[in-house]
């Protein structure tokens, strides 16, 4: 029997099926998304599991990069909406249509309103993600949230 640390990604040995963790990012490769800012469908052949999500990667090399540093590539909170979690304590699944890049991480939100709330005060949404935000407690963002959202959203979804 093996004990896996929760922060380790691994390659499952069983086929992708109904007992597998849910597929993240609608099956798109998070490594390609973060490294190239483009949508590329992942392949079940190159999948990995991390924090109860199945990630489909585009290639063997992309899977190796993901396994090496899953925290870098996986969406924050496994794709749950950080605003919903901080405000209501609920784990609401984020959507690709409300996804953004912020400080080198992927964030998914349940609604456009939550994207705006996040960008208006990112430091408000959790000490456990403070290193991702890179914002000091007393510091408020000095930017136009709408412009930032336009610049860093995922763009057109395939």
Secondary structure, 3 states (H helix, E strand, C coil): CCCCCCCCCECCCCCCCCCCCCEHHHHECHHHHHHHCCCCECEEEEEEEECCEEEEECCHHHHHHHHHCHHHHCCHHHHECHHHHHHHCCCCECEEEEEEEECCEEEEECCHHHHHHHHHCHHHCCHHHHHHHCCCCCCCCCCCHHHHHHHHECCCCC
